[in-house]
Amino acid sequence: MKKSTMADVAKEAGVSKSTVSQFLNKRYEYMGTETKKKIELAIEKLDYQPNYLARSLKQKRTSMIGIIVANIVHRFSTEVSRSIEDYFHVHDIHAIVCNADDDPVKEKNYIEMLRAKQVDGLIIFPTGQNADLYKTMEKESYPVVFMDRSAGEINVPAIVTDNKKSSYEAIRHFIQSGHLKIATAFQPLTISPRIERLAGYKQALLEADIAIKDEYIINAPVQELKKHLSLMFDLPEPPTALFAGNDLVFLEVLEFLQERRIKIGKDLSLIVFDNIPFAHLADPPVTTIAQPAYEMGKKAAEILYKQINKEDVDSETVIFPSNIIWRESSK
């Protein structure tokens, strides 16, 4: 069976090919309701399928963008990705999501693969370890936005949260509640959010004249966190308060505390930096520092869309404030 063409649709609807093209590209400004209806009926009758490849070649676009997340397991990453996909869906642009696992080699491979597929732009949670590749995209004015993290002296737009400030406020709360033995736990300090959160922790302790003790600071791979927590809580003076650097760290901490029969909110005060959807259902409810993930994703999408459309965009870092949701675990 011969495949229907745009010319067939135009003939069936009694309009020009250019009018059908405007309809397919959702340019309805000067198109009457009756004309739209005729084209819709003609498309349905002829079972017309637009040739997206031909349209991409003509427009010099693929109507696809790439999202390279650091770790799809993080709730924050999935919320941001959903927001970006929602935004571009409205603009008839498809999103391809890739998971780099915080691995610079995987990140590099995904960037090169997506660019080879000629996606119109990228939103990247950068590992920070592919500087030459980032600089190449910057030099070529390729549409790209960094999400959640900075990546050195790379002059591209970035969307982040106030990691240091929010962490500082959390530790200040512990101090004001009477805690002097305050610990923190992170994954390896290889990316800017973790480094900034640790800086906020240290600043609050220094301002309160509380000594910063290395034995109260953990930075280790997830699979090794419980071993380090065990060493820390076996100290002659174990911590009475703990700041967990993200949701994956929190899960390891929670399992460790249950094994040790350490009661949150009674034996240990706890605050977690991340978006944890069921924190209010824990026993006791857990204090979290929630990032406005959906809003951050939308902002990144807006900036990328402007770049794709050749609009002027400032290569600035947009900082979104996080929100500390106080619950019983931090008393």
Secondary structure as the mmCIF struct_conf table of DSSP 4:
data_model
#
loop_
_struct_conf.conf_type_id
_struct_conf.id
_struct_conf.beg_label_comp_id
_struct_conf.beg_label_asym_id
_struct_conf.beg_label_seq_id
_struct_conf.end_label_comp_id
_struct_conf.end_label_asym_id
_struct_conf.end_label_seq_id
HELX_LH_PP_P HELX_LH_PP_P1 LYS A 2 SER A 4
HELX_RH_AL_P HELX_RH_AL_P1 MET A 6 ALA A 13
TURN_TY1_P TURN_TY1_P1 GLY A 14 GLY A 14
BEND BEND1 VAL A 15 VAL A 15
HELX_RH_AL_P HELX_RH_AL_P2 LYS A 17 LEU A 24
TURN_TY1_P TURN_TY1_P2 ASN A 25 LYS A 26
TURN_TY1_P TURN_TY1_P3 GLU A 29 TYR A 30
HELX_RH_AL_P HELX_RH_AL_P3 THR A 33 LEU A 46
TURN_TY1_P TURN_TY1_P4 ASP A 47 ASP A 47
HELX_RH_AL_P HELX_RH_AL_P4 TYR A 52 GLN A 59
TURN_TY1_P TURN_TY1_P5 LYS A 60 LYS A 60
BEND BEND2 SER A 63 SER A 63
STRN STRN1 MET A 64 VAL A 69
BEND BEND3 ALA A 70 ALA A 70
TURN_TY1_P TURN_TY1_P6 ILE A 72 VAL A 73
BEND BEND4 HIS A 74 HIS A 74
HELX_RH_AL_P HELX_RH_AL_P5 ARG A 75 VAL A 90
TURN_TY1_P TURN_TY1_P7 HIS A 91 ASP A 92
STRN STRN2 HIS A 94 ASN A 99
TURN_TY1_P TURN_TY1_P8 ASP A 101 ASP A 102
HELX_RH_AL_P HELX_RH_AL_P6 PRO A 104 ALA A 116
TURN_TY1_P TURN_TY1_P9 LYS A 117 GLN A 118
BEND BEND5 ASP A 120 ASP A 120
STRN STRN3 LEU A 122 ILE A 124
BEND BEND6 GLY A 128 GLY A 128
HELX_RH_AL_P HELX_RH_AL_P7 ALA A 131 LYS A 139
TURN_TY1_P TURN_TY1_P10 GLU A 140 SER A 141
STRN STRN4 VAL A 144 MET A 147
BEND BEND7 ASP A 148 ASP A 148
BEND BEND8 GLY A 152 GLU A 153
BEND BEND9 VAL A 156 VAL A 156
STRN STRN5 ALA A 158 THR A 161
HELX_RH_AL_P HELX_RH_AL_P8 ASN A 163 GLN A 176
TURN_TY1_P TURN_TY1_P11 SER A 177 GLY A 178
STRN STRN6 ILE A 182 PHE A 186
BEND BEND10 GLN A 187 GLN A 187
BEND BEND11 LEU A 189 LEU A 189
BEND BEND12 ILE A 191 ILE A 191
HELX_RH_AL_P HELX_RH_AL_P9 SER A 192 GLU A 207
TURN_TY1_P TURN_TY1_P12 ALA A 208 ASP A 209
HELX_LH_PP_P HELX_LH_PP_P2 ILE A 210 ILE A 212
HELX_RH_3T_P HELX_RH_3T_P1 ASP A 214 TYR A 216
STRN STRN7 ILE A 217 ASN A 219
HELX_RH_3T_P HELX_RH_3T_P2 VAL A 222 GLU A 224
HELX_RH_AL_P HELX_RH_AL_P10 LEU A 225 PHE A 233
TURN_TY1_P TURN_TY1_P13 ASP A 234 ASP A 234
BEND BEND13 LEU A 235 GLU A 237
BEND BEND14 THR A 240 THR A 240
STRN STRN8 ALA A 241 ALA A 244
BEND BEND15 ASN A 246 ASN A 246
HELX_RH_AL_P HELX_RH_AL_P11 ASP A 247 ARG A 260
TURN_TY1_P TURN_TY1_P14 ARG A 261 ARG A 261
HELX_LH_PP_P HELX_LH_PP_P3 ILE A 262 LYS A 263
STRN STRN9 ILE A 264 ILE A 264
TURN_TY1_P TURN_TY1_P15 GLY A 265 ASP A 267
STRN STRN10 LEU A 268 LEU A 268
STRN STRN11 SER A 269 PHE A 273
BEND BEND16 ASP A 274 ASP A 274
TURN_TY1_P TURN_TY1_P16 PRO A 277 PHE A 278
HELX_RH_3T_P HELX_RH_3T_P3 ALA A 279 LEU A 281
BEND BEND17 ALA A 282 PRO A 284
HELX_LH_PP_P HELX_LH_PP_P4 PRO A 285 VAL A 286
STRN STRN12 THR A 287 ALA A 290
HELX_RH_AL_P HELX_RH_AL_P12 ALA A 293 ILE A 308
TURN_TY1_P TURN_TY1_P17 ASN A 309 LYS A 310
STRN STRN13 THR A 317 PHE A 320
HELX_LH_PP_P HELX_LH_PP_P5 PRO A 321 SER A 322
STRN STRN14 ASN A 323 ILE A 325
HELX_RH_3T_P HELX_RH_3T_P4 GLU A 328 SER A 330
#
